[in-house]
Amino acid sequence: MNKIIKIILFCLGLSLLFFLLHHVGFKETIRHISEANPVFLFLGVLSYFIVISIRSFKWFILIRVIDPEVKYRKFLPFYLVNTLIGNTTPFKSGEAVTPFLFKRYLKIPVGRGFFVVILDRFLELMTFVIILILVFFYILNRGIENGLVLSVFKWLFAVFFLILIFLIIVAVSRKIVLKVVSFFKKYSFLKRIFEFIEKELNVFYEALPLFKNKGIYQTVVPLTLLGWLFDFLAFYFIFSSVFSIYFMDIVVAQVINVGASLITFIPGGLGVSEISSVYMLSLFGHSIILSTAAILLVRLLLTGFLLIFGLIGSLLLKEKKNN
């Protein structure tokens, strides 16, 4: 049933994408894509390669806190697979698989691996919320007073703020979390699942003192900010290959893109993120056809990039399994 729902959601996203293409004109969009500046396209892909390198190194630093013996070349395949799964599943839910991969191949307990995922999500979401606030003020400064857009931003801020609060509670309030788990353990049909969750949560909290070293954050926080900067640059260069655009306009469009891909149940926000970005850029006075061509290039190039590296990571993991 789960697979059927995923297929239905993917088809829905694909339908939204075709609706956008039909609305703006398929031939015109393809023509602008074919005329894209290859130098800017290369810079966009290069920037995204740097994004993957920065974020994988950040995860590597966090993993090394748990297991100092782990080598980067052994760890990298896990991150590549994690990035592919995370970016192609609703709400990045696929990242929940990564701690199990750590346990299987690196012998790192699931609870400790889960802590790395949660800490990384916390840093990323905290940065995103700050960017969201700055973008909101930029929109107001540009004189955009569209009620729908302002409402969407308020909802995005509320959703991500609540997620941050939830992550903080999970990280610092062991007593409350374990009480909730104990409550669900009372039900016989849930007992086995929540006994496993309780066991791994205890391992999770045992790992907490390892990450209280301030020196770690002096490295991973700047890497988080740098990752976002190059993420924005990747979008900016690809858009610039089609038409001239302000960098901050791209930041706004990408924030909408990321928000749509995270809070919709459609894998990777397919269709929804493209329509949202194009609509936002149209409010800034940019051509809908050119914006559509550029956002499609972003989807094709960056998703293609993720797919290639994710498959490489999968093959390397398969090789480890065989060995």
N, C-alpha and C positions, 0 to 999 in steps of 0.2 A: 504493500500500500504506500509505503514511504517513497519508493521509487516512482510510482505512478504520480504522486503529488509533485515530486521534483520535475518530472517530465511535463506535467500540466503547467507548472509555474514557468519553466523554461520556454515552453511554447507561447505562453502569455507574454513574456518579455520579448520574444522574437516578433510576435504580432505587433507589439507597441513600436518596435524598431522599424518594421515594415510600414506601419501607419505614418511614422515620421518621414520616411523616405518618400512615400506616396504623396504626402502633403507638400513637401518642398520640391519634388521632382527628381526622379531617380537618375535620369540622364545627366542633368545639370550637376548633381552631386558627384557622380562618377567623374565627370569632366574636371571638376575642381580638384578632386583627389589625384587624378592623373597628372595635373599641372603643379602638384606640390613640390616645393623646393627640397631637393634631396639632402642638401647640407644641413638644413634645419631638422629634417627627419632623423639624420644621423646623430645630431646633437641631442635630440629628444630621446632616442634609444640609448645613447651613451649615458645620459643623465639618469635614466631608469636603471641601467646597469649599476651605476654608482649607488642608487637607492637600495638595491638588493644587497650590494656589498656592505653598505653602512649598517643596514638593519640586521643582516646575518652576523656581522661582527659584534653588534650589540648583544644579540642572543648568545653568542659564543662567550662573551665576557660573563654573562649571567650564569651560563652552564658551568663555566670554569670555577665559579664560587662553590658549586656543589661537588664537582669532580675536576680537580686541578690537572688530572692526567689526560683529559680529553684534548685531542689535536683538532685544529680547525678543519683540515681536509676530511677527517672522519665525521665531524659534526655537520659540515655544509650540506650534504644530501638531505638531511632531516629538515633543515630550514627551507630548502628549495621545494620539497614536497609540501611542507606546512604552508608556504606562501601560495602555492597553486591551489591547495584545498581551501585555504582561508578566503581567497579572492573569488572562488567559484561556488561558495556555499552561502545560504542566507545568513546574515548577521555574523559572518566569519565563524560559524558554528563548527566548521571542519577542523579548526585549530584544537578542538578537544581531543582529537586523535593523537596529536603530537606527543603528549606525555607517555602514551602507551608505546609509541615508537622508541622513545628514549629508554624506556624500561626494557624493551625487547632487544635493542641493539647496543645500548650503552650501559645497561644494568643500573640505570638511575631510577629510584622508586617513583611511581606515578605521582604521588603527592608532591614530591620535590620538583618534578618536571612541570606539574600543574602550576606550582608557585611561579616559575619562570614565565609561563604564559600569562598569568594574572598580573604580575608585575609589569611585564611589557605592555599589556593592554591598558593598565592604569596610566603609565607614562604617555602612551600614544593618545589616549582619550583626554587626559589632562591638557596636553598640547593642543589637541583638536578643539577643545572647549574654548581655550584662550584665543585661538585663531578665529573661531566662530564669533566670538564677541567683537574682535577687531574688524572682521568682515561686516558684521551688522552695522557698525558705526561708519564704515566705508560706504555702504549702500545708502545710508541716510545722508552722508556728505555729498554723494552723487545726485541727491535729489530724488531718488527712487522711493516713492511712497505707496507702492503697490500693496494693498491689504493682504493679498494671498501670500506674497513673498515674505512679508514681515511676520505673518502668522506661522509660516513654515519654519522660519528661523527661531521663533519662540518655542515651537514644538521640538525642534532639533535640540535646542539648548536644554529644554526640560528633560528630554529623553536621556541625553548624554550626561547631564548633571546627576540624574537618578542612578545611572549605571556607575558613575564614579562613587557615589555614596554607597552603593551596594558593594563595590570592590573594596572600599575602605572598611566596611563592616566585616566582610569576609576575612580581610587581612589582620584586623586588630581585635576583633571580638570573638575569640574562640568559644567562650561560654555560650553566647547567644546562638551561634551557628550550630554547635553540637547539640544544643537543646532542640532546635528545629529538626535536626536529623533524628534525634531520639524519639521525637513525636511521630515521625513517619515510620519509624522502625516498629511501632506498635502494631501496624497492620501487616498481617501475615504475608499477603501477596507482594508487599514492598520490602519486607524484612531483609531478604538476601541482598537486594540492591543497596539499601541504606546501610547495611553492615559493612559492605565494601566501601561505600562513600565515607563512613565514619573512620574506617581504618586509614584510608588515604588522606583524610583531612588531618588526622593526628600526625601523619608524616609531613604533611604540608606545614603545620604549625611548628613542628620540630625544626624545619628548614628556615623559619622566620629569622632567628638570631643571626644566621649566616649573612643575611642581606642588610644588617644594620651598620655595616661599615660605610662611612660617608664617602670614602675614596671611590667606591663603585659608582655612586651617583654623579661624582665629578666627571666621570667618563660617559656613562650611559645617557644622562640628561642632554649634554651637548650633541651626542650622536642622534638622539631622538629629534632634536631641532634641525640638525643637518639633514637627516633623512627626509623630513617634511619639505625643507627648502629645495632639495633636488627633485622631490616628487612634483612640486609646483613647476620647477624648471622643465621637467620632462613634458608636462602638458603645454607649457608656454612655448617651447621650441616647436612642438608638433603643430600647434595652432598657428604659429608664425610662419610655418611652411606654406600655409594656405592664404593667410591675410594678416595684416598688421594689427596688433592688439596690445592694450596696456597689460602689464604684468599683473596688476591688482585685479583687473577684470577676470583674468584666468584663475586667480586665487579664489575669487567668489564662485566662479563656475565649478571649480573643482571641489570646493567645500560642499556645494549642492550635490555634486556627483557622488562624493564619498558618503554624505548623509543619506542619499537615496539608496545607495548600494548596501548600506548597513541596516537601515530600518525597514526595508521592504523584504518580503520573503522570497522574492525572485532572485535566483542565483546570480551573484555579481551585479545585482541591480540592473540587469540587461533591459534595455528599452526605457525604463523609468529614469535612470541616471542620464541617458542621452537627451531625452525630452526635457528634463529639468534643467540641464545645462544650457541647451539651446534657447529655452524660454528665458532663462536669466540673462543670457547674452543679448537677446533681442530687446530686453528692457534697457540695456546699455546703448542700444542703437546699432548693434552689429547685425550684419546680414544673416538671415535664418539659413539660407542655402550654404553660405561659406562656413557658418558655425556647425552645421550638420556634417559637412564634408570633413571638417577638422576633428569633430568628436568621433566620427566613424574611424578616422585614421588612428586616433588615440586608442579606440577599442581594438582595432585590428592589430596594430603594432605592439601595444603593451600587453594585451591578452596573449598574443602570439608569443611574445618574449617569455611571459610567465609559463606558458604551455611547454615551450622548448626546454626551459630550465627545470620545470617540474618533472618532465619526462626523464631528463638526464639524472635528476635526483632519485627518481623511482628506479631507474636502471642500476644506479650505484647501490641503492638499498637492496635490490634483488641480488646483486652480486655478493653483497655482504652476507645475505641470508644463505646463499648457495655455499659460500666459504665456511 
